[in-house]
Structures are given as C-alpha cells and as structure tokens.
C-alpha cells in the first residue's frame, strides 16, 4: 500500500489528487523559464495529496529541491519578483504601529527587494537570513544586512547583537519547507512579547492553474499548497 504520509499541519490522512513524474517536472520547468534544467539535477516522482481534515495539499515525499536545484532556479532572470502586493500592506501596518528602534527579521530574503523597502522606514532596523549564498551576495551588494544562515544557525550564532524582534516576516517561504509547523515553532522564541509575524504564500489552486500547470507551485519548489482552512488549522495548532 502506498504511503501517503500525514498532513504536516494536522497529522490527518489524505488522498492523492495527481502524480508528477521527473520527466514531466523537467519539461515544465524548461518551458516555464525557457532554459534547460541543469543536467546534474536529479528529480523525483511526487504525489500531490490533499488532507481530508484541513484540505491543505502537500507532496509525497516531502522532499525539497537540493542545492543544485536552487542554484539553478535562482539564476533565472524572472525568478525573483521586483515587488509583491503584500509588501505594501505589511509595511503600512508596521509604520502605523509608530514604534521607535524596532527590529525586523525577514526569513528567506531572496534578492532583498522587500528589505530594501523596509530599510527606508524611519525607526526600523531590518535584517534577513537566507540559505542560498548567491541570493545573500546579491543582498549584500545592495547594502543590506543578510546572513547566509538557517533559523537554527541564527539562533545559535552568538555574534548576532539582536535576539528578539518586533516583526518577523516570511514571504513565499512557508511552502518551501518540509515541516512548516516546526518552521514557525522555531521562530517563536525570536519574537518579543506582543510582536507580530507576517506570512504569505500562494493561494492554491490559483485561478490560472485551470489553464496551465505552474511548476513553481509544485515540488520540488513548493512542497505545500495553502488555502484559508489550512491557515486556520495552522493557527489552531500553534495557539496563534
């Protein structure tokens, strides 16, 4: 019997919606970026499973893209967006708090476009972390403070001056990790009392997915596909 795993949010059973072969994933990535996938990249077969309780879709196996995959995908010219609509919503919320000497951590800073905007807010000191070296180098070239570290690396690095944040943001990061609930649990010790955490992911299935397959909203790029009910369940699980 095929192992469908358990929902990474509520630990419930799920059912398979469809399967993706390595050849299919490679074909769709090549078409999307109009660039051949690195020949050294080894892809896996994935089942897309929907949780019967919270309706979140997750991949089996929960196997994220490796360094070769992310080195390739982050080199594509159209990979990082110049802006996201939610950035303005978050920054306006932060400005409205009127905090002085506030600190913000962005997890998964990418090319640093959000941090660059946050850097311009008076009284806000933003820093970022990202595990991809090329992305961190790009941020540093823009004059941003970004560390090539995981969350655990940051927490355990005694050289960091800041150990608590007023704001933690993670845009289009949650869907990449193998344990989203554990990911957010690990961030909670970095929050000051009454601090805020802002998250965003694609809403799945997105409307255009009825017309064409989006390889970036599927594994090995995205391991989970989120909707309102799955977010509500995540909040219940974390007591947030």
N, C-alpha and C positions, 0 to 999 in steps of 0.2 A: 504494500500500500504506500502510495506516495506521501512523503512527509510535507505537509503544508505549513508546519511551524505554528506558532501562536502570534496573535496580534501583538506588536511591540508596545502598544499603548495599554490595552485592557486585558491582554493574555487570553482572549477568546479564540474560538476556532473560526476558520474562514473557508471560502470556496474559490476555486480557480476561475478567473474570468477569461484569460487567454495566456498563451505562452509565446516567448520570444527566443528565436534561435540566434546563435552567434553570427551566422551569415546575414540574417535579417538586420540585426543591430548594426553591423558593419556597413551594410548597404545604405541604411537610413542616415547614419552619421556622415558618410561620404557625400550623400546627396544634400544633406542639410547645410554643410559647410563648403560644399563644392571643393573638397580637398580629400585626398586619400588618407585613410586611417593609418597610423604608424604600423608598419608590418610586424613590429615586435609586440604589438598589443594583443594579448590573448583574452578573448571574450568568452563568457559563459552563457549557458541556457538559463533563462529565468521564467518562472511562472508569476503572473500577476494575480494576487489573491485579495479578495475583499473580506474584511472582518464582518462576521454575522451580527455583532453587537453594535460597534461604533461606526461601521461602514468605511473605515479607512482602508485604502488599498496599499498593499505592501508587496515587496518582491521576495520570492524564494528561489535561491538562497538570498539572505540579506548580505550580499557581497558587494562592497563598494568598488568603484574604479580604483586601480592602483596608481602608483606614481607615473608610470608610462602613460596611462590614460589621461591623467590630469595635466601632465606636462604638454601632451598633445592638444587637448581641448582648450587649455588656457592660452595657447599660442594662436588660436584662431581669431582673426580680426574682429568678428562680430560677437565674440563670446560675452565680454563684459558690457553691460548697458551703460550709457552715459548718465542715465537718470532712471529712477523708479518713482511712480506717483506717491508711494507710501513714505518716501524720504521727507517730503514736504510736510506731510501730516505729522510725522514724528517730531521733526524739528520745530514746528509751530507749537506742538504740545510742550516740548522742553522749554522753549522761550517763554511760554505762558506761565511756567512754574516760578519764574523770577529768581532762580537760585543763583547764589554767588559762589564762585570757586567750586563749581560742580564738576564731577568727573564721569566720563562716559567710556565704556568699553564696547567696541564692535568686534564680534566673533565672526570670522570669515570676511575679512576686509576686502578681499579681491584686489581690484586695481586702485582702490582708495577713493572712489568718486564720492561716496557718502561722507567719509571722514573729511574730505576737503571742504565740503559744505559745512560740516559741523565745526570745523576749525575756525570758521568765520563768526561764530556766535560768541559774543562777549560773556565772559564768566564761565565758559565751558572748556574743559581740557579733555580732548578726545584721544584715545589710543586704540590700537587694534591688534588682533592676532590672526594669523592665517598660516596653515601648514605648507603652503606652496611657495617655494623660495622665489620663483620668478615674479609672482604677484607681490610678495613683500618687497622685493627690489624695486618694483615699479612704484610702490607707495613711498618708499624712502626717497626716490628720485623726485617726488612731489613735495618733499619736506614734511612728510607725515611720520608720526611715531607708531611704527607697526613692528611686531615681533614675529619671527617665524617659529611659532610655538603652538602646541595644543593647549587646551584649558588646563590640564594637569601640569604641563610644563610651566605655564604662567603662575599657577598657584604655588608651585614648589620652587620657583626662582626667587631667591631672597634678594636679588639685586633690584627687583621692582619696588619703587617707592610707594605705589598705591596698592592697597589690599582690599579696599571696598569702593564700590561705585554707586553713584546716584542713578545711573542709567546703564543698562546693558541692552544692546541691540544685536539681532541676528537676522539679516535679510537673506532669504533664499539659501539657508544653511541647514535648517532642521531636516529637510527632505534628503539631505546627502548622508546623514549619519546612520549607523547601524542600530543604535539604541537611542532614539530621540528622547525617551523619558529619562534615561540615565544622563544624557547630554545636558538637559535642563536642570536636573538634580545637582549636577556637578557645578553649575553656575550659581546656584542659590547662595552658597557661602560667600560669594563675591559681592552680594547686594547689601547696601546699607539698609537699616530699618526704614520702611516706607519708600524704598526705592522702586523703580519701575523697570520691567523688562518688556521690550517690544520685539515681536516676532512677525515674520511674513513668509509665506510660501505660496506657490501657485495654488489656485482653487481648481480641484480636479473632479471630474474631467472638464477641461476648458472647452469653451464652445467650439473652437476651430478644430478640436480633435475629432469631431464627427466627419470632417472633410479630409484630414491628413494626419498621419502619425508623427508625433513630436518625439524624436529620440532623446531630447534633453529632459523630457518629463518622464523618463523611464530609466531603468537600470542599464548600465552601471552608473549612470549620472544621478538620477533620483531613485532612491530606494523606497520612498513612501509618497503617497498621493493623498492630499489632505482636503477635508471639507469641514463644514460647520460642526457637525456632530462629533467628528474625531477631535476637533479642537476642544469642544466642551468636555469630552471624556478625558482628554489630557489634563485639563484644568482640575477636574474632579480628582484624578489620580494624584496630582501634586498638591492639592489643597491650596490652589492659587486662584 
